Amino acid sequence: MLDIERIRRNPEEIREALRHRGESPERVDRFLELDEAYRAMLQEVERLRAVRNQVSREIAKMPPGPEREARIAEMRALGERLTEAEARLRDLGARREELLLWFPNIPHPSVPVGPDESANRVVRVEGELPEFDFTPLPHWELGPRLGLIDFERGVKLAGSRFYVLWGLGARLERALISWLLDLHTQVHGYTEVYVPFVVKREALVGAGQLPKFEDNLYHDVEDDLWLVPTAEVPLTNLHRDEILEADQLPLYYVAYTPCFRRERMSAGRDVRGIKRGHQFDKVELYKFTTPETSYLELEKMVEDVVDTCRRLGLPTRVVEICTGDLGFAAAKTYDVEVYAAGCGEWLEVSSVSNTEDFQARRANLRYRPRPGARPRYVHTLNGSGLGLPRTVIAIMENYQQRDGSIVVPEVLRPYMGVEVLRGPKGSEGRAEDG
């Protein structure tokens, strides 16, 4: 959520930011009109309350009689006007608040200006692209051939964009989750958190998912609970409505959750394989920091993610996201991508963002800079560490061998118990352990 005072003081700055994001600047004008009406009504409410208090004091001092009764009747009429004004004030306040929730964050001045992903900027590339003396297969051919991925049964169970992992395919997913959590807690300094996979509406508002992305979320209407689209949502709200002390910051959290999103895909885009689906696993990194340190912490989080890809032996590149491609809550974002040889693509496995105080204002996340000082809003940062489907894709496609097998990355072997994923065995096409 944006600071109301910032919109009042610098409306043209907000208009320009919306233009750079590809959004209509007219939203600023609508907000300022509502805000002016709200403030005028607030003044009227305060005036009526002051008059009521003054009349109440006068009545208390008056002796019984016609004059006192007249003043009491005047008080009743004043009370009715005040009740109407207060109702109008609440309505204007709610409308102003609702409109404010639709404002995206303001891009940091360092963010490249551009209309869409074509203006994103590659910052660095690490690792060599794999070379093969055969034509590498995409995972949607490798997976079924090795008995690791079953698309047909996924569709039978839940419909399009779902799949089943068999045997060592399921074990690879589980091994990655365990290894990622161990790496981030034991090496990168994060604290592991197990969070609910469903959240209340206010948690999604606090994280910036509602109201904008309501159509992309799975909702239990009866209990008004929502399946998490990412662990970022519960992690954002861990300290909602709290005041942290300065010596508690920065806080580093990591959490695994399945993620549920009603993906809206264009015809022919990402329709093959497991790159984009309605359910997927992700290990999420999250930070609460002071405003002064948040951009240093952003660079550190990017390095944590790159280090993760490096340890998996995956070619990696870091992309700085432009204004037109920036996420709703982000002030600055880097995408971390890995190369997948079978489909010949760079796949985003993490989007690392600094939201500054945008989420903090929505979730009332504050800290006290020093004892007795006025609380300030924290800055929050988030990033995948990593997203599993695309990491699995890159491992399968980059580590495939001529004989159709897949070598397990060295760091995962203690978690897998095998070094190579080989061909199908048994009637259900499960991969053999060895």
C-alpha positions in Angstrom: 0.0 0.0 0.0 1.3 3.5 -0.8 1.7 6.2 1.7 -1.4 8.5 1.4 0.8 11.5 2.2 3.1 10.6 -0.7 0.2 10.6 -3.1 -1.0 14.0 -1.7 2.4 15.6 -1.9 3.6 14.1 -5.2 0.7 13.1 -7.3 2.6 13.6 -10.6 5.3 11.2 -9.3 2.6 8.5 -8.8 1.1 9.2 -12.2 4.5 8.8 -13.9 5.1 5.6 -12.0 1.7 4.2 -13.1 2.5 5.1 -16.7 5.8 3.3 -16.5 4.0 0.3 -15.2 1.5 0.4 -18.1 -1.4 1.5 -15.8 -3.8 4.4 -16.1 -2.7 7.5 -14.2 -6.4 8.5 -13.8 -6.5 6.4 -10.7 -4.5 9.1 -8.9 -7.2 11.7 -9.8 -10.0 9.4 -8.6 -8.1 8.9 -5.3 -7.5 12.6 -4.8 -11.2 13.4 -5.3 -12.2 10.7 -2.8 -9.5 11.9 -0.4 -10.6 15.5 -0.6 -14.2 14.5 0.0 -13.1 12.3 3.0 -11.1 15.1 4.6 -13.9 17.6 4.1 -16.4 15.2 5.7 -13.9 14.5 8.5 -13.8 18.2 9.3 -17.6 18.4 9.3 -17.8 15.4 11.7 -15.3 17.0 14.0 -17.2 20.3 13.9 -20.5 18.6 14.7 -18.8 16.7 17.6 -17.4 19.9 18.9 -20.8 21.6 18.8 -22.4 18.6 20.4 -19.9 18.6 23.3 -20.4 22.4 23.7 -24.2 22.1 23.8 -24.0 19.2 26.2 -22.0 21.3 28.6 -24.4 24.1 28.3 -27.4 21.9 28.9 -25.8 20.4 32.0 -25.7 23.9 33.5 -29.2 25.0 32.6 -32.2 24.8 35.0 -35.2 22.8 34.0 -37.6 24.7 31.8 -38.6 25.4 28.2 -35.3 26.8 27.2 -33.5 23.6 28.4 -36.0 21.5 26.5 -35.4 23.4 23.3 -31.7 22.9 23.7 -32.3 19.2 24.2 -34.4 19.0 21.0 -31.6 20.9 19.2 -29.1 18.3 20.5 -31.2 15.4 19.2 -31.3 17.0 15.7 -27.6 17.6 15.9 -27.1 14.0 16.9 -29.0 12.8 13.8 -26.9 15.0 11.5 -23.7 13.7 13.2 -24.8 10.1 12.8 -25.5 10.7 9.1 -22.1 12.5 8.7 -20.2 9.7 10.5 -21.9 7.1 8.2 -20.9 9.2 5.2 -17.3 9.4 6.5 -17.1 5.7 7.0 -18.3 5.1 3.4 -15.8 7.6 2.0 -13.0 6.0 4.1 -13.9 2.5 2.9 -14.0 3.6 -0.7 -10.7 5.4 -0.4 -9.1 2.4 1.3 -10.5 0.0 -1.4 -9.1 2.2 -4.2 -5.7 2.5 -2.4 -5.5 -1.3 -2.4 -5.4 -1.3 -6.2 -2.4 1.0 -6.5 0.8 -1.0 -7.3 4.1 -0.3 -5.7 6.3 2.6 -7.0 9.4 1.3 -8.9 12.8 2.1 -7.4 14.6 4.8 -9.4 17.2 2.2 -10.5 14.6 0.0 -12.2 14.9 0.1 -16.0 11.9 1.8 -17.7 10.3 -0.4 -20.3 6.8 -1.6 -21.5 7.3 -5.3 -21.1 9.7 -8.2 -20.7 11.6 -7.2 -23.8 13.1 -4.3 -21.8 14.4 -6.6 -19.0 18.2 -6.5 -18.6 20.5 -9.5 -18.2 22.8 -8.6 -15.3 25.1 -11.6 -15.3 25.4 -15.2 -16.5 27.2 -18.0 -14.6 28.1 -21.5 -15.8 28.5 -23.1 -19.2 25.6 -24.4 -21.2 25.7 -28.2 -21.3 26.9 -29.8 -24.5 25.7 -33.1 -25.9 26.8 -35.5 -28.6 23.1 -36.4 -29.1 19.9 -34.4 -29.3 18.7 -33.8 -25.7 15.1 -34.5 -25.0 12.6 -32.2 -23.3 11.3 -33.3 -19.9 7.8 -34.0 -21.3 9.4 -36.9 -23.2 12.1 -37.9 -20.7 9.7 -38.0 -17.7 7.2 -40.5 -19.1 9.9 -42.6 -20.8 11.7 -43.0 -17.4 8.5 -43.5 -15.5 9.0 -40.3 -13.5 6.1 -38.1 -14.7 2.6 -39.3 -15.5 0.5 -36.6 -17.3 -2.5 -38.8 -18.1 -3.2 -39.8 -14.6 -2.7 -36.2 -13.4 -5.5 -35.2 -15.8 -7.6 -38.1 -14.7 -7.3 -37.1 -11.1 -7.6 -33.3 -11.3 -7.9 -32.1 -14.9 -5.5 -30.2 -17.2 -2.3 -28.8 -15.8 -1.9 -31.4 -13.1 0.5 -34.4 -13.1 1.6 -37.3 -11.0 5.2 -38.0 -10.0 6.1 -41.7 -9.7 8.9 -43.4 -7.7 12.2 -41.6 -8.2 10.4 -38.7 -9.8 8.6 -38.1 -6.5 11.8 -38.8 -4.6 13.7 -36.2 -6.6 11.0 -33.6 -5.7 11.2 -34.5 -2.0 15.0 -34.6 -2.1 15.1 -31.1 -3.6 12.8 -29.7 -0.9 14.9 -31.2 1.9 18.2 -30.2 0.5 17.0 -26.6 -0.2 15.7 -26.2 3.4 19.0 -27.6 4.8 21.1 -25.3 2.5 19.2 -22.2 3.4 19.1 -22.9 7.2 22.6 -24.4 7.6 24.6 -22.3 5.1 22.6 -19.1 4.3 21.3 -18.3 7.8 17.5 -18.5 7.4 15.2 -19.9 10.1 12.8 -22.6 8.9 9.1 -22.0 9.4 6.3 -24.4 8.8 3.2 -22.4 8.0 -0.5 -23.2 7.2 -1.3 -23.9 3.6 -4.5 -22.0 3.9 -4.9 -18.4 5.1 -7.5 -15.8 6.0 -8.5 -13.1 3.6 -6.6 -10.4 5.5 -3.4 -12.3 5.0 -3.8 -12.1 1.2 -4.6 -8.4 1.5 -1.5 -7.8 3.6 0.7 -9.6 1.1 -0.8 -7.7 -1.9 -2.6 -10.7 -3.5 -6.1 -9.3 -2.8 -8.1 -7.7 -4.2 -6.1 -7.6 -7.5 -5.5 -11.4 -8.0 -8.7 -12.8 -6.6 -9.5 -14.6 -9.9 -6.1 -16.5 -9.7 -6.7 -17.9 -6.2 -8.5 -21.0 -4.9 -11.1 -20.1 -2.3 -13.1 -22.1 0.3 -16.2 -19.9 0.3 -17.8 -21.5 3.3 -15.0 -20.8 5.8 -13.5 -17.8 3.8 -10.1 -19.5 3.7 -7.7 -19.4 0.7 -5.1 -21.9 -0.5 -1.8 -20.2 -0.5 -0.4 -19.1 -3.9 3.0 -18.9 -2.3 4.5 -19.1 1.2 5.2 -15.4 0.8 1.6 -14.8 2.0 1.8 -16.5 5.4 5.4 -15.4 5.9 4.4 -11.7 5.3 1.7 -12.0 8.0 3.7 -13.8 10.7 4.3 -10.4 12.4 1.1 -8.6 11.2 0.0 -5.9 13.7 3.3 -6.3 15.7 6.0 -3.8 16.6 9.4 -5.4 16.4 12.5 -4.1 18.1 15.4 -2.9 16.0 17.8 -5.5 17.4 15.5 -8.2 16.1 16.2 -7.2 12.5 16.9 -8.4 10.0 14.8 -11.6 10.2 15.5 -14.3 7.7 12.8 -17.0 7.2 12.5 -19.9 4.8 9.4 -22.1 4.3 8.3 -24.9 2.1 4.7 -25.0 0.9 2.7 -26.4 -2.0 1.4 -23.5 -4.0 -2.0 -23.2 -5.7 -2.8 -20.8 -8.6 -5.5 -20.8 -11.2 -3.1 -20.1 -14.0 -4.5 -18.2 -17.0 -2.4 -19.3 -19.9 -2.5 -18.1 -23.5 -3.3 -20.8 -26.1 -0.1 -22.6 -27.1 2.0 -21.0 -24.3 3.7 -23.3 -21.7 1.1 -26.0 -22.4 3.6 -28.9 -22.5 5.2 -30.5 -19.5 5.3 -29.2 -15.9 6.6 -25.7 -16.4 3.3 -24.1 -15.5 0.5 -25.7 -13.5 -2.2 -25.1 -10.9 -0.3 -26.9 -8.1 3.5 -26.8 -7.5 6.1 -27.0 -4.7 8.3 -24.1 -3.7 10.7 -23.2 -1.0 10.4 -19.5 -0.2 12.9 -17.0 1.2 11.6 -14.0 3.2 13.3 -11.1 5.0 12.1 -8.3 7.4 14.7 -5.5 7.3 15.1 -1.9 8.2 14.7 0.6 5.3 18.3 1.5 5.4 19.5 -2.0 4.7 16.9 -3.5 2.5 18.7 -3.0 -0.8 21.9 -4.6 0.5 19.7 -7.5 1.8 18.1 -7.7 -1.7 21.6 -8.3 -3.3 22.4 -10.9 -0.6 19.2 -12.7 -1.3 19.9 -12.8 -5.0 23.3 -14.3 -4.2 21.7 -16.9 -1.9 19.5 -18.0 -4.8 22.4 -18.0 -7.4 24.5 -20.0 -5.0 21.7 -22.6 -4.8 21.7 -22.9 -8.6 25.5 -23.0 -8.6 25.6 -25.9 -6.2 23.1 -27.8 -8.4 25.4 -27.3 -11.4 22.8 -25.4 -13.4 23.8 -22.6 -15.8 22.3 -19.4 -14.3 21.5 -15.9 -15.3 20.2 -12.9 -13.3 17.8 -10.6 -15.0 16.8 -7.1 -13.8 13.1 -6.6 -14.4 11.8 -3.4 -16.0 8.9 -1.3 -14.9 6.4 -2.7 -17.3 7.1 -6.3 -16.2 7.4 -5.6 -12.4 5.2 -7.5 -10.0 2.3 -5.6 -8.3 3.9 -5.4 -4.9 7.6 -5.1 -6.0 9.7 -1.9 -6.0 12.6 -3.8 -7.6 13.0 -7.4 -8.8 15.6 -9.7 -10.1 14.6 -12.9 -11.8 17.0 -15.8 -11.5 16.8 -18.2 -14.4 18.4 -21.6 -15.2 19.0 -23.1 -18.6 17.1 -26.2 -19.6 18.8 -28.0 -22.6 15.9 -30.2 -23.7 13.4 -27.3 -24.3 16.2 -24.9 -25.1 14.9 -22.2 -22.7 16.0 -20.1 -19.8 13.5 -20.9 -17.0 12.7 -18.6 -14.1 13.2 -20.5 -10.8 13.2 -17.4 -8.6 11.9 -13.9 -8.6 13.7 -11.9 -5.9 11.9 -8.7 -4.9 12.2 -5.8 -2.4 8.7 -4.5 -1.7 10.0 -1.7 0.6 7.2 -0.8 2.9 4.4 -1.7 0.5 3.4 -4.9 2.2 4.3 -3.5 5.7 1.7 -0.8 5.3 -1.0 -3.3 4.3 -0.2 -5.7 7.1 0.8 -3.1 9.7 4.4 -4.4 10.1 6.5 -2.0 12.2 9.6 -1.8 14.2 10.9 0.6 16.8 14.3 2.1 15.7 15.3 2.7 19.3 13.7 2.5 22.7 10.9 5.0 23.0 11.1 6.0 19.4 8.1 6.2 17.1 7.5 2.9 15.2 8.4 2.8 11.5 7.4 0.4 8.8 9.8 -2.4 8.1 10.9 -3.3 4.5 10.0 -6.8 3.3 11.8 -9.0 0.7 10.9 -12.3 -0.9 12.2 -14.8 -3.4 11.9 -18.4 -4.3 14.7 -20.5 -3.1 13.8 -22.4 -5.4 10.6 -23.1 -7.4 10.5 -26.9 -7.8 8.9 -27.7 -11.2 11.4 -25.7 -13.3 14.3 -26.8 -11.2 13.3 -30.4 -11.8 13.0 -29.6 -15.5 16.5 -28.2 -15.6 18.0 -31.1 -13.7 16.3 -33.7 -15.9 17.2 -32.0 -19.2 20.7 -30.9 -18.4 21.8 -34.1 -16.7 20.4 -36.6 -19.2 22.7 -39.2 -20.8 22.8 -40.8 -24.3 21.3 -44.0 -22.9 18.2 -42.1 -21.7 19.2 -42.1 -18.0 19.6 -39.0 -15.8 22.6 -38.4 -13.5 21.6 -37.1 -10.1 23.4 -33.8 -9.1 26.1 -34.6 -6.6 24.5 -32.5 -3.8 21.3 -34.4 -4.0 22.7 -37.9 -4.0 22.7 -38.3 -0.1 19.0 -37.3 -0.2 18.2 -39.6 -3.2 20.1 -42.7 -2.3 20.9 -43.2 -6.0 23.3 -41.6 -8.5 21.4 -42.3 -11.7 17.7 -42.4 -12.7 17.2 -45.2 -15.2 14.5 -46.6 -17.3 11.0 -48.0 -16.4 10.6 -51.2 -14.3 7.3 -52.9 -13.6 3.8 -52.5 -14.9 3.4 -48.9 -13.7 6.6 -47.6 -15.3 8.3 -46.7 -12.0 12.0 -45.8 -12.3 14.4 -48.3 -10.7 16.7 -47.4 -7.8 20.1 -47.6 -9.5 
